[in-house]
């Protein structure tokens, strides 16, 4: 089995990261009827790579980038028992490399980065109708916490 290497993303990774972003959007469109039908972007990846309060990482197998993820430090609501938390996003694994533990390696690297910044609460969003993603995050230790509901009028 090939070794999965996790490293901080660089600006010269942008082309593949923009492709990953479109892969995420394509995968999420069936779950979200509110997404604009035009080409959209969720992230300003270049800005995220350059800022100090976001850690963007990539997973490599044999020097080929096969996955991505980020942790972004955010301020918690004043009534919570922690000042800050990290929001995880941009979680993507190339379909040819799913089932190899890429996502778990990415999450572990992001957890370590968070701990090094005294962050001990992680959050992420996942579509309720995406059981494979929910299962992957539960396997990584996440638990369901809130349900976000919507009603289109």
N, C-alpha and C positions, 0 to 999 in steps of 0.2 A: 504494500500500500504506500502511496506517495505521501510524503510529509506535508502537512498543512502549516504554512508559515503566515503569521499575522504581523502586519506592520502598519505604521502610520501612513495614511494616504499622502501622496504628493501631487502637486499641480500637474505633473506630466501624466498622471493617472486619469485626468479629467475625461478624456474621450470614452474610456470604458465605463467610468462611473456614470456618465450621462446615459449610456446604453442601459446600464443596470437600473437607473431611475425609470426609464421608459418601460423596462421589464416589470418593475413594481407596479407602475400605473396600469399596464395592460392586465396584470394579474388581479388588480383590485377593482377594475371597472365593473365586472359582473356583480360585485358586492355593493357598489355605491352608485345609485341612479342619479346622484346629485353632481357627479363629476362632469365638468364641461366636456363636450364631445370633441373639441379641437385638441391639438397637441398642447399638453400642459406640462408644467414642471412643479414638483413639490418643493424642491430645495434650491438654494443657492450654494451649490457644492463648493465652488471656488472660495466663497466667503467662509464657509464652514471649515475648510481645510486651513485657512489662514487665521482663524480666530482662536483665542486661548481657552474659551469656555466650551469648545466643542472638540471632541476627539473623533476623527473619521479614520476608520481602519479598513484595510483590505486583507483578504485571504488570498494566498498564492499557493499553487501547486506547480512545482517545476517552473517557477518564475512567471506563470500565467495567472493573472488575477481572476479568481473564481467566485469571490464574494465580497460583500461590503457591509458596513454598519456604522452607526455613530452613537455617541452619548453626548447630550447637551445639558450642561448645568442650568437649572432653572430655579427660581425662587418659589418656595412653597407658600401656600396660603398661610396667613398669620395665625390661624387657629390650629394648625397642625403641630405635631411635636418635633418637627425637624425644620430647619431654616431653608435648606436647599435639597434638591433631589436631582437625579439625572433622568432625562427622557431619552429612551432608546428609539432609534428609527433607522431608515435606509437599510433595513435588513434584507439582504438579497444574496441568494446563492444561484449560480449558473445551473440551469436544469441538468446539465450533464454531470454535475458534481454533487447533486443532492443525495442525502443518505450517507455521506462520508464524514459527518461531524463538523462540517465547515461552520454552520451557524453556531454551534455550541462553542467552538474555538473563538469565534468573533465575540460572542457574549462574554466569555471568560476574560478576554483581553479588555473589553470595555468595563467589566466589573473591577478589574485591577486598576485601570485608569481612574475610575470613580473613587475607589478606596484611597488612592494616592492624593486625591483632592478632598478628602474627608467627606465624601458623599456616601451615604449608606442606605439610600432609598432609590430604587429604580422603578420606572414606570414606562409603559408603552401602550400603544393602541393596536387592536387587532379586530378585524371584522367578525361579528358574531357568527356569520354564516361561513366562516373559513375554518373548519374543524382541524385541518392539517396544520395550520399555523398555530392555532390554540394549543394543540397537542405538543408541538415543538417548543413553545414557550413554557408550557407546564413542565415539560421534561427538563427545561433549564432552571426550574424552580419558581417561576412566576405563578401567581394565583389570581383568579378572577377577583375583581374588587368592585367596580362600578359597571353599570350598564348605561350606555348613552342611548337615549331613545329619541326618535324624530317623528314628525308628522308633517307631510307635505300638504299644503292647502292650495 
